[in-house]
Amino acid sequence: MAPFYTIVIGTSIMLFMAMFIVVFVMYYQRKQIEQQIRVKDMEAEFQRKLLEVSMASTEAERRRIAQDLHDDIGALLSVTKLTFNALHSQLGSKEQAERLAQQVREAIDETISHVRRISRELVPTTLERFGLAAAIQEFAAKSNLQHGLKITFDCHGDEDLRFEPRAELMLYRVVQELINNALKHSKGRNVHIQIELPPRKFCLVVEDDGQGFDFADVRLRPSPGLGLDSIEGRLRIINGKMDYQTSLNKGCRVIITLPNFMSMDSKVASGKSIIG
């Protein structure tokens, strides 16, 4: 009987060792997977931070250029206009001279207007003062005046609600890019912007009745175009999500959401500000 017990004991030990090895391998693999997930999360966070720094640098440069336009170029044009008006008063009232003077004056006024517009677009003062809804509405109205496309805007919810400045700026730039895409590429006649604000939820929709496009095909191109990388990068910074609904000859509908928005209600502080 001794050999039998020896075989049983030996077999049990081998089974135990086999089970131990299997458990150890499974544990090791799980740890490896967890480590890989942590590394991927760290890489994603690093990329997000890098993108955030890049966007912040871009916005800082925009602000510097806008300040230079306003303080330097704008001031020089204003002085030029005053000097010209003084010169014109010395020319007399000959008809041809009067006509040429009027043309020069109109050209200077138009240049001043363009400098002011560019300065405002580089640094959206309405966004800083009155918030996202007011800034989008103003941008849509200006785009209406400058282009043949009809742009309409609806806002539901608390229009006075303010987000953290970074979130407002990223969302505003995304809307700018989407409207510019519609103006340049859609060949449609209408663009509708709708924003839904708390207390219900946050949702931003930009849709047009243009020719649409094959999203999968555009995504596979080496350079996707349409500013998709810029839009997705800005949304990534504020943990936003974007859903494209488009196909050839069926227009384009873009839905932007902030999945964690409902959990941000607890962060509402005095002044009705929400941190993104």
FENGI-V820733 format. One record per backbone hydrogen bond with DSSP energy under -0.5 kcal/mol. CO is the residue of the C=O (numbers start at 1). NH is the residue of the N-H. If there is no record, write none. Layout:
# FENGI-V820733
co=CO nh=NH
co=CO nh=NH
This chain:
# FENGI-V820733
co=1 nh=5
co=2 nh=6
co=3 nh=7
co=4 nh=8
co=5 nh=9
co=6 nh=10
co=7 nh=11
co=8 nh=12
co=9 nh=13
co=10 nh=14
co=11 nh=15
co=12 nh=16
co=13 nh=17
co=14 nh=18
co=15 nh=19
co=16 nh=20
co=17 nh=21
co=18 nh=22
co=19 nh=23
co=20 nh=24
co=21 nh=25
co=22 nh=26
co=23 nh=27
co=24 nh=28
co=25 nh=29
co=26 nh=30
co=27 nh=31
co=28 nh=32
co=29 nh=33
co=30 nh=34
co=31 nh=35
co=32 nh=36
co=33 nh=37
co=34 nh=38
co=35 nh=39
co=36 nh=40
co=37 nh=41
co=38 nh=42
co=39 nh=43
co=40 nh=44
co=41 nh=45
co=42 nh=46
co=43 nh=47
co=44 nh=48
co=45 nh=49
co=46 nh=50
co=47 nh=51
co=48 nh=52
co=49 nh=53
co=50 nh=54
co=51 nh=55
co=52 nh=56
co=53 nh=57
co=54 nh=58
co=55 nh=59
co=56 nh=60
co=57 nh=61
co=58 nh=62
co=59 nh=63
co=60 nh=64
co=61 nh=65
co=62 nh=66
co=63 nh=67
co=64 nh=68
co=65 nh=69
co=66 nh=70
co=67 nh=71
co=68 nh=72
co=68 nh=73
co=69 nh=74
co=72 nh=76
co=73 nh=77
co=74 nh=78
co=75 nh=79
co=76 nh=80
co=77 nh=81
co=78 nh=82
co=79 nh=83
co=80 nh=84
co=81 nh=85
co=82 nh=86
co=83 nh=87
co=84 nh=88
co=85 nh=89
co=87 nh=90
co=88 nh=91
co=94 nh=98
co=95 nh=99
co=96 nh=100
co=97 nh=101
co=98 nh=102
co=99 nh=103
co=100 nh=104
co=101 nh=105
co=102 nh=106
co=103 nh=107
co=104 nh=108
co=105 nh=109
co=106 nh=110
co=107 nh=111
co=108 nh=112
co=109 nh=113
co=110 nh=114
co=111 nh=115
co=112 nh=116
co=113 nh=117
co=114 nh=118
co=115 nh=119
co=116 nh=120
co=117 nh=121
co=118 nh=122
co=119 nh=123
co=123 nh=125
co=124 nh=128
co=125 nh=129
co=126 nh=130
co=126 nh=131
co=127 nh=131
co=131 nh=135
co=132 nh=136
co=133 nh=137
co=134 nh=138
co=135 nh=139
co=136 nh=140
co=137 nh=141
co=138 nh=142
co=139 nh=143
co=140 nh=144
co=141 nh=145
co=142 nh=146
co=143 nh=147
co=149 nh=151
co=150 nh=152
co=150 nh=191
co=152 nh=193
co=154 nh=195
co=156 nh=197
co=157 nh=159
co=158 nh=161
co=162 nh=274
co=164 nh=167
co=164 nh=168
co=165 nh=169
co=166 nh=170
co=167 nh=171
co=168 nh=172
co=169 nh=173
co=170 nh=174
co=171 nh=175
co=172 nh=176
co=173 nh=177
co=174 nh=178
co=175 nh=179
co=176 nh=180
co=177 nh=181
co=178 nh=182
co=179 nh=183
co=180 nh=184
co=181 nh=185
co=181 nh=186
co=182 nh=186
co=182 nh=187
co=186 nh=211
co=189 nh=150
co=190 nh=209
co=191 nh=152
co=192 nh=207
co=193 nh=154
co=194 nh=205
co=195 nh=156
co=195 nh=197
co=196 nh=203
co=197 nh=200
co=197 nh=201
co=198 nh=158
co=201 nh=203
co=202 nh=258
co=203 nh=196
co=204 nh=256
co=205 nh=194
co=206 nh=254
co=207 nh=192
co=208 nh=252
co=210 nh=251
co=211 nh=249
co=213 nh=215
co=214 nh=218
co=215 nh=219
co=216 nh=220
co=217 nh=221
co=218 nh=221
co=222 nh=224
co=225 nh=228
co=227 nh=231
co=228 nh=232
co=229 nh=233
co=230 nh=234
co=231 nh=235
co=232 nh=236
co=233 nh=237
co=234 nh=238
co=235 nh=240
co=236 nh=239
co=241 nh=257
co=243 nh=255
co=244 nh=246
co=245 nh=253
co=247 nh=250
co=251 nh=247
co=252 nh=208
co=253 nh=245
co=254 nh=206
co=254 nh=256
co=255 nh=243
co=256 nh=204
co=257 nh=241
co=257 nh=259
co=258 nh=261
co=261 nh=264
co=262 nh=265
co=263 nh=266
co=264 nh=267
co=265 nh=268
co=269 nh=272
co=269 nh=273
co=272 nh=162
co=273 nh=269
co=274 nh=164
